[in-house]
Amino acid sequence: MGAEVLVLGSSGPQVLELVGQLREQGFWPGGSITDAFTTEVEHWVHDFQRTHLGPDGRFLVVDGVVGPKTWWALHNAVGEAQRSRLIASVPRDLTPLRARVLQVALGEHELGVCERPNGSNRGPELDKYLPDWITDARSVGPAWCCFFYSWVVKAALGHWPLKQREGSCQRARARAGELKVWTPKGLRGERPVPADAFVMDRGHGHGHIGFVLRVSEDGARINTLEGNCGNRVKLGLRELSDPEIVGFIDNVPSETSTRFERGVVDAPALGRDSTR
C-alpha cells in the first residue's frame, strides 16, 4: 500500500500507483497513466475523495492531498470497507410526493445497484439510468450520479425533474436556476427539505449530486442517497458546512411544507452488523 503523502507537484512511482488506482476505480480517463501529479490528477483525486469513505467511515476531506486516509480508501474502494453502515428511513410527516421520491431512491439502494465490473460506470441494474446512446455503443459509461438523480425523480413523479434528462451536475444546476427551483446554500432559509437534491461543485466541470434523505435538528448535517458514490448507490452523511455543497434543487415545488421529522442517522462503530 502506498504510504507517501502526495500533493500537486509530486512525481515518481507512487504517483504511478495513485493514477493506476484511480483508473481501476473509473476515475481516470484514457489508457495511459503518468508519474507526475498534475492539476488533472488533482481533479480526479477530488472526484474520488468526494464519493468515498475513509477508514473512520466518514467521507474523505476533498483537498487533493493523498494521505493515509485517501490511500486506505483507494485500496478499499468498494465492498464492505465502503459500507456507510447507515439505516435508511424516510422522515415521518413528509409530504406524499417527496416521500415517493425517497422511496424510489431507497428501492435502488436496497437492490444493491453497483458498477459491474467495478470502475466501468456500467452494470445490469445501473444501465437503466443511462441514455440508450450510451448503453448501445459504449463499454465504459460516464459518471452517473446525475443520471441516477434524473431517473429517480422521473420514476417517482412521471416527469424529468428539470424538464429533460440531465447527466451533468453543472448543467443541472444551471437548468434549476432557469426554472426557479435552485436555492444557493448561503440563501437556504428553510432548505434543504428531504427529497431536495444537493449539488457539489469543485469547478472545471467536476461535481456531484444526490438526494437529501434526512436533516439534522440543527440543520447542520444531512443523510443522503447518492448514485455513483463508492461506485454504487449509497447512503451517506454529509456536513452542510462542506464548501463543495453549493445549493439545492427543489424537485417538488408543488409541496411547500417544511414540517417533517428531523434528525439524522449516524454510522455505528465499524465492525458492527448494519445495512449497506
C-alpha positions in Angstrom: 0.0 0.0 0.0 1.2 3.5 -0.8 2.4 5.4 2.2 3.9 8.6 0.8 1.8 11.7 1.0 1.3 13.1 -2.5 0.3 16.6 -3.5 0.2 18.7 -6.6 3.8 18.7 -8.0 4.8 15.3 -6.6 6.3 12.8 -9.1 7.6 9.3 -9.2 6.4 5.7 -8.8 3.9 6.5 -6.0 2.1 8.8 -8.4 2.0 6.0 -11.0 0.4 3.8 -8.3 -2.1 6.5 -7.5 -3.1 7.1 -11.1 -3.3 3.3 -11.6 -5.7 3.0 -8.7 -7.8 5.9 -9.9 -8.1 4.3 -13.4 -9.0 0.9 -11.8 -11.9 2.7 -10.0 -13.1 4.6 -13.1 -11.6 7.9 -12.0 -9.0 8.3 -14.8 -9.9 8.9 -18.5 -8.0 7.2 -21.2 -5.5 4.3 -21.1 -2.1 6.0 -20.4 -1.0 6.9 -16.9 1.5 9.4 -15.6 4.1 9.7 -12.8 3.5 13.5 -12.4 0.9 14.8 -10.0 -0.6 17.4 -12.3 -3.7 19.6 -11.9 -5.6 16.9 -13.9 -4.6 14.2 -11.4 -5.6 16.6 -8.6 -9.1 17.0 -10.1 -9.6 13.2 -10.3 -8.4 12.8 -6.8 -11.0 15.4 -5.8 -13.7 13.4 -7.5 -12.6 10.2 -5.8 -12.5 11.8 -2.4 -15.9 13.4 -2.9 -17.6 10.0 -3.1 -15.5 7.7 -0.9 -15.3 6.9 2.8 -12.1 6.8 4.9 -11.2 4.2 7.5 -13.3 6.1 10.1 -16.5 5.6 8.0 -16.6 9.3 7.1 -16.4 10.9 3.7 -12.9 11.9 2.8 -11.8 15.6 3.0 -11.8 16.9 -0.5 -8.4 18.6 -0.5 -6.5 16.8 -3.3 -3.9 15.6 -0.8 -3.3 11.8 -1.0 -2.5 11.0 2.6 -3.1 7.9 4.7 -6.9 8.0 4.6 -7.1 8.5 0.9 -4.5 5.8 0.3 -6.7 3.5 2.5 -9.8 4.3 0.5 -8.0 3.7 -2.8 -7.1 0.2 -1.7 -10.6 -0.3 -0.1 -12.7 1.5 -2.7 -15.6 -1.0 -2.9 -17.3 -3.7 -0.9 -17.6 -4.0 2.9 -15.0 -1.2 3.6 -17.2 1.3 1.8 -20.4 0.4 3.5 -21.7 3.5 5.2 -23.5 1.5 8.0 -26.5 3.8 8.0 -30.0 2.5 8.4 -32.4 4.1 5.9 -35.7 5.6 6.9 -38.0 8.3 5.2 -38.8 11.1 7.7 -42.3 11.0 9.2 -44.8 13.7 8.2 -43.1 14.2 4.8 -45.5 15.3 2.0 -46.6 12.4 -0.3 -44.6 13.2 -3.5 -41.4 13.9 -1.6 -41.8 10.6 0.3 -42.3 8.9 -3.1 -39.1 10.3 -4.5 -37.1 9.0 -1.5 -38.9 5.6 -1.6 -37.9 5.1 -5.2 -34.3 6.1 -4.4 -34.2 3.7 -1.4 -35.6 0.9 -3.5 -32.5 1.3 -5.8 -30.3 1.2 -2.7 -32.0 -1.9 -1.5 -31.4 -3.6 -4.9 -27.7 -3.1 -4.3 -27.1 -1.3 -7.5 -23.4 -1.0 -8.2 -20.9 -1.0 -11.1 -20.3 -4.3 -12.8 -17.4 -4.6 -13.5 -16.1 -2.2 -10.9 -14.9 1.1 -12.4 -16.9 0.8 -15.6 -19.7 3.2 -14.7 -22.0 0.4 -16.1 -23.9 -2.6 -14.8 -27.0 -4.7 -15.4 -29.0 -2.7 -12.8 -27.3 0.6 -13.5 -27.7 0.8 -17.2 -31.4 1.8 -16.9 -30.3 5.2 -15.6 -28.3 5.9 -18.8 -29.4 7.1 -22.2 -29.7 4.5 -25.0 -26.9 6.1 -27.0 -24.5 5.3 -24.1 -25.7 1.8 -23.3 -25.9 0.8 -27.0 -22.5 2.0 -28.1 -20.1 2.2 -25.2 -18.5 -0.4 -22.9 -17.5 2.2 -20.3 -20.1 4.7 -19.2 -19.9 8.3 -17.9 -20.1 9.5 -14.3 -23.7 8.6 -13.4 -24.7 10.4 -10.2 -26.8 13.0 -12.2 -28.3 10.3 -14.4 -29.4 8.5 -11.3 -30.9 11.7 -9.9 -32.9 12.3 -13.1 -34.1 8.7 -13.3 -35.3 8.5 -9.7 -37.4 11.7 -9.9 -38.9 10.6 -13.3 -39.7 7.2 -11.9 -41.3 8.7 -8.8 -43.2 11.6 -10.4 -43.6 10.7 -14.1 -41.6 13.5 -15.5 -38.0 14.7 -15.6 -37.2 17.0 -12.6 -35.6 19.6 -14.9 -38.0 19.1 -17.9 -35.3 16.9 -19.5 -32.8 14.2 -18.6 -29.6 15.7 -17.2 -26.3 13.8 -16.9 -24.2 16.8 -15.9 -24.2 18.3 -12.4 -23.1 21.7 -13.8 -26.0 21.7 -16.4 -28.5 20.5 -13.8 -27.6 23.4 -11.5 -27.9 25.9 -14.4 -31.2 24.4 -15.5 -32.6 24.5 -12.0 -31.7 28.2 -11.9 -33.6 28.8 -15.1 -36.7 27.0 -13.7 -36.6 28.9 -10.4 -36.1 25.8 -8.3 -32.5 26.4 -7.3 -31.5 27.8 -3.9 -27.9 28.7 -3.2 -26.6 27.3 0.1 -26.0 30.8 1.6 -29.6 31.7 1.0 -31.1 28.4 2.0 -33.7 29.6 4.6 -35.9 26.5 5.0 -33.8 24.4 2.7 -32.9 21.7 2.4 -36.0 19.6 2.6 -36.0 15.8 2.2 -36.2 14.9 -1.5 -34.4 18.0 -2.5 -31.2 17.4 -4.4 -27.9 18.7 -3.0 -25.3 19.8 -5.5 -21.5 19.8 -5.0 -19.1 21.8 -7.2 -15.3 21.9 -7.4 -15.2 23.8 -10.7 -13.8 22.7 -14.0 -16.9 20.6 -14.6 -16.3 18.4 -11.6 -19.2 17.9 -9.2 -21.6 15.5 -7.6 -25.4 15.4 -6.9 -27.6 13.3 -4.6 -30.8 13.4 -2.6 -31.4 14.8 0.8 -32.9 12.0 2.9 -32.9 13.5 6.4 -31.9 16.8 8.0 -30.4 17.1 11.5 -32.4 19.0 14.1 -29.9 21.9 14.0 -29.9 21.9 10.2 -26.1 21.3 10.1 -26.0 17.8 8.6 -27.9 15.7 6.1 -28.3 12.0 5.4 -28.1 11.4 1.7 -28.9 9.0 -1.1 -26.4 9.2 -3.8 -25.6 7.4 -7.1 -22.0 6.8 -8.3 -20.8 7.1 -4.7 -18.2 4.4 -4.0 -19.2 3.1 -7.4 -22.7 2.2 -6.1 -26.0 3.7 -4.8 -25.1 4.6 -1.2 -26.5 6.1 1.9 -24.3 8.9 3.3 -23.9 11.6 6.0 -22.6 15.0 5.0 -21.9 18.3 6.7 -23.7 21.2 5.2 -20.6 23.3 6.1 -18.7 21.5 3.4 -17.7 24.3 1.0 -18.3 22.0 -2.0 -22.1 21.8 -1.3 -23.3 24.9 -3.1 -27.0 24.6 -3.1 -30.2 22.6 -3.5 -32.7 21.8 -6.2 -36.4 21.7 -5.2 -37.7 18.6 -7.0 -41.3 19.0 -5.7 -42.1 22.8 -5.7 -45.8 21.9 -5.5 -45.3 20.7 -1.9 -44.1 23.6 0.1 -44.5 22.3 3.7 -41.3 22.2 5.7 -42.8 20.3 8.6 -41.2 16.9 8.8 -39.4 14.7 11.3 -35.9 15.9 11.8 -32.8 14.1 12.9 -30.1 12.2 11.1 -28.8 8.7 11.4 -25.1 8.4 12.2 -22.9 5.4 11.5 -22.3 2.9 14.3 -18.8 1.9 15.2 -17.0 0.0 12.4 -17.3 -3.8 12.7 -21.0 -3.9 13.8 -23.6 -5.6 11.5 -25.6 -3.0 9.6 -27.0 -2.2 6.2 -25.0 -1.1 3.2 
